[in-house]
Amino acid sequence: MKVRSLLILLILVAAMVPVYYLNRWLRHVIRPRENAGRLFLFLIANFVLIIVYTVLMVGLVVRLFPL
């Protein structure tokens, strides 16, 4: 049980690395500091990124470690 929990934690921590670099790339491309429209586009893009990535990570953990 402990090994399973540690593997899930390792998967989640490893999954944060691509999200970090994707967020940095989005900041570079959208440039949210220029005006309010770009800021709201950046916020919406991040919201969608969080939702999609959460669904993908939950799906991955459920497929790798079924009940």
CORMOUR-V108215 format. One record per residue. N is the residue number from 1. RES is the residue in three letters. PSI is psi in whole degrees, 0 to 359 (999 if undefined). OMEGA is omega in whole degrees, -180 to 180 (999 if undefined). D_LAST is the distance of its C-alpha to the last C-alpha in Angstrom with 1 decimal. Layout:
((N;RES;PSI;OMEGA;D_LAST) (N;RES;PSI;OMEGA;D_LAST))
This chain:
((1;MET;320;-180;11.9) (2;LYS;321;-179;15.0) (3;VAL;320;179;14.9) (4;ARG;315;179;11.5) (5;SER;319;179;13.0) (6;LEU;323;177;16.2) (7;LEU;319;177;15.0) (8;ILE;316;178;13.5) (9;LEU;319;178;16.8) (10;LEU;319;177;18.7) (11;ILE;316;-179;17.4) (12;LEU;320;178;18.3) (13;VAL;318;179;21.6) (14;ALA;330;180;22.4) (15;ALA;342;180;21.7) (16;MET;335;-178;24.4) (17;VAL;309;178;27.1) (18;PRO;326;180;27.5) (19;VAL;322;179;27.4) (20;TYR;311;-179;30.1) (21;TYR;328;175;32.3) (22;LEU;321;177;31.7) (23;ASN;319;176;32.8) (24;ARG;319;179;35.8) (25;TRP;318;177;36.7) (26;LEU;319;177;36.4) (27;ARG;321;-180;38.7) (28;HIS;319;-177;41.2) (29;VAL;313;-174;41.2) (30;ILE;328;-179;41.3) (31;ARG;71;-174;43.4) (32;PRO;347;-178;42.5) (33;ARG;351;-176;45.5) (34;GLU;315;177;48.1) (35;ASN;175;-175;47.8) (36;ALA;325;179;45.8) (37;GLY;317;178;44.7) (38;ARG;325;178;43.2) (39;LEU;314;180;41.5) (40;PHE;325;175;39.9) (41;LEU;318;178;38.9) (42;PHE;317;179;37.3) (43;LEU;318;179;35.4) (44;ILE;318;179;34.1) (45;ALA;319;178;33.1) (46;ASN;322;177;31.2) (47;PHE;314;178;29.5) (48;VAL;319;178;28.4) (49;LEU;316;-180;27.3) (50;ILE;315;-179;25.1) (51;ILE;311;-178;23.5) (52;VAL;316;-178;23.0) (53;TYR;324;177;21.7) (54;THR;315;178;19.2) (55;VAL;317;180;17.8) (56;LEU;317;-178;17.8) (57;MET;320;177;16.1) (58;VAL;317;177;13.3) (59;GLY;319;179;12.9) (60;LEU;315;-180;13.2) (61;VAL;320;-180;10.6) (62;VAL;322;179;8.0) (63;ARG;324;-180;9.4) (64;LEU;326;-177;9.8) (65;PHE;76;180;6.6) (66;PRO;159;179;3.8) (67;LEU;999;999;0.0))
